[in-house]
Amino acid sequence: MEQEKQKRPARRRPAKSQAEIDEFWRQFNEGYANLKADPQAWAEYQAECKLWDNTVGDGLGPEV
């Protein structure tokens, strides 16, 4: 029995260029810096992060 050749699925989008990747991270870092520069927004963000920290592990103990 001959093996059938497996075809690679066609890409749905072309790969991102390095310039696009760099621009993404530039915008990300700029947005994060703006968030940290606003004390009220930063406090709200930190409070939300603490809420999400409670979901990590889904009730599993530290031994896992």
C-alpha positions as a Markdown table, in Angstrom:
| # | Residue | x | y | z |
|---|---|---|---|---|
| 1 | Met | 0.0 | 0.0 | 0.0 |
| 2 | Glu | 1.5 | 3.3 | -1.0 |
| 3 | Gln | 1.5 | 6.2 | 1.4 |
| 4 | Glu | -0.6 | 9.2 | 0.3 |
| 5 | Lys | 1.3 | 12.5 | 0.1 |
| 6 | Gln | 0.2 | 14.8 | 2.8 |
| 7 | Lys | -0.4 | 18.3 | 1.4 |
| 8 | Arg | 0.3 | 21.3 | 3.6 |
| 9 | Pro | -2.7 | 23.5 | 4.1 |
| 10 | Ala | -2.6 | 26.8 | 2.2 |
| 11 | Arg | -1.8 | 29.8 | 4.3 |
| 12 | Arg | -4.7 | 32.0 | 4.9 |
| 13 | Arg | -2.5 | 35.1 | 5.3 |
| 14 | Pro | 1.0 | 35.9 | 4.3 |
| 15 | Ala | 3.6 | 35.9 | 7.1 |
| 16 | Lys | 4.1 | 39.2 | 8.9 |
| 17 | Ser | 7.2 | 41.2 | 7.8 |
| 18 | Gln | 9.8 | 42.2 | 10.4 |
| 19 | Ala | 8.7 | 45.8 | 10.0 |
| 20 | Glu | 5.1 | 44.8 | 10.9 |
| 21 | Ile | 6.2 | 42.9 | 13.9 |
| 22 | Asp | 8.4 | 45.8 | 15.1 |
| 23 | Glu | 5.5 | 48.2 | 14.7 |
| 24 | Phe | 3.2 | 45.9 | 16.7 |
| 25 | Trp | 5.7 | 45.9 | 19.6 |
| 26 | Arg | 6.3 | 49.6 | 19.3 |
| 27 | Gln | 2.6 | 50.3 | 19.6 |
| 28 | Phe | 2.2 | 47.8 | 22.4 |
| 29 | Asn | 5.0 | 49.3 | 24.5 |
| 30 | Glu | 3.7 | 52.8 | 23.8 |
| 31 | Gly | 0.2 | 51.8 | 25.0 |
| 32 | Tyr | 1.6 | 50.1 | 28.1 |
| 33 | Ala | 3.7 | 53.2 | 28.9 |
| 34 | Asn | 0.6 | 55.4 | 28.5 |
| 35 | Leu | -1.3 | 53.1 | 30.9 |
| 36 | Lys | 1.4 | 53.3 | 33.5 |
| 37 | Ala | 1.5 | 57.1 | 33.2 |
| 38 | Asp | -2.1 | 57.4 | 34.3 |
| 39 | Pro | -2.3 | 56.5 | 38.0 |
| 40 | Gln | -6.1 | 55.8 | 38.0 |
| 41 | Ala | -6.0 | 53.6 | 34.9 |
| 42 | Trp | -2.9 | 51.8 | 36.2 |
| 43 | Ala | -4.6 | 51.1 | 39.6 |
| 44 | Glu | -7.7 | 49.8 | 37.8 |
| 45 | Tyr | -5.5 | 47.6 | 35.6 |
| 46 | Gln | -3.6 | 46.2 | 38.6 |
| 47 | Ala | -6.9 | 45.5 | 40.4 |
| 48 | Glu | -8.1 | 43.6 | 37.4 |
| 49 | Cys | -4.9 | 41.6 | 37.2 |
| 50 | Lys | -5.3 | 40.5 | 40.8 |
| 51 | Leu | -8.8 | 39.2 | 40.0 |
| 52 | Trp | -7.5 | 37.2 | 37.1 |
| 53 | Asp | -4.7 | 35.8 | 39.4 |
| 54 | Asn | -7.4 | 34.2 | 41.4 |
| 55 | Thr | -8.4 | 32.1 | 38.4 |
| 56 | Val | -4.9 | 30.7 | 37.7 |
| 57 | Gly | -4.6 | 27.1 | 38.7 |
| 58 | Asp | -8.4 | 26.7 | 38.8 |
| 59 | Gly | -8.3 | 25.7 | 42.5 |
| 60 | Leu | -5.4 | 23.4 | 42.2 |
| 61 | Gly | -3.0 | 23.3 | 45.1 |
| 62 | Pro | 0.7 | 24.4 | 45.0 |
| 63 | Glu | 1.9 | 20.8 | 44.4 |
| 64 | Val | 0.6 | 20.9 | 40.8 |
